[in-house]
Amino acid sequence: MADERIRIDREDHVAILTVARPDKLNALDIEMLRGLSAACDEIENDAEIRVAILTGEGKAFSAGGDIKAWGAMSPNEFGHAWVRFGHRVFERLATMRMPVIAAMNGHALGGGLELAAVADVRIAETQIKIGLPETGLGMVPGWSGTQRLVARFGVQAVRRMVLAGEMFTAEDARALGIVDHVVGTGSALSKAKEQAQKIAARGPAALEICKLMIAVANGEDNGAAVEALGSILAAKTGDMKEGVAAFAAKRPAEFKGEW
């Protein structure tokens, strides 16, 4: 990995992606964002991986963006090198081919909650708190806190966190549909592994296709999801095989409309 604070472990068909900067509550800096992007490539390129688990090391899931990493940036650098780049990385995580489970072992604040939101399933330990405190710093959520979170959790819960600075407990979050399961302290990862094994036993192609279709239904990434589905389907047809063979042989293609 490009950054040792982003760690990948493998157990059977499951990849465990850990943000490992416990001394800073797993706050993210630019190098860690690059590490997360590289981790997506590594996991997706491993054909054996069917499920990914995203978690943090130590007492926090993630405290979000490291203020020291962005606090002194110029407005232009902040908007492009930090916010837009981070947004692309989180979008990369959200659109990985396999289901992603967030094992929320500790507080998830600001960018940390946005990180948890990229997952398809969220498992939270009972002691955690979540929130979007950015407006208290005179800034706004920049890694899809007002976009993906609204699409996945509903507008009112996001309003309460962003406008009023409300912090939710794990049970609050479950009632609001922000997390799916609440478990005891120290057991989020084991619960996530249990859930991952159940998912990994299902058809991986069907899981990938269903993840894309659900994204379309939820209004997320519609264009890319539709084109991905269409491309996968076309790639399996006899017509595509014939077209590629004809191109290589420099002859006219003889399409038969075979699926």
Secondary structure, DSSP 8 states (H G I E B T S, - for coil): ---TTEEEEEETTEEEEEE--GGGTT-B-HHHHHHHHHHHHHHHT-TT--EEEEEESTTEEE--B-HHHHTT--HHHIIIIIIIHHHHHHHHHHT-SS-EEEEE-SEEETHHHHHHHTSSEEEEETT-EEE--GGGGT----SSTTTHHHHHH-HHHHHHHHHS---EEHHHHHHTTS-SEEE-TT-HHHHHHHHHHHHHTS-HHHHHHHHHHHHHHTTSSHHHHHHHHHHHHHHTSHHHHHHHHHHHHTS--------
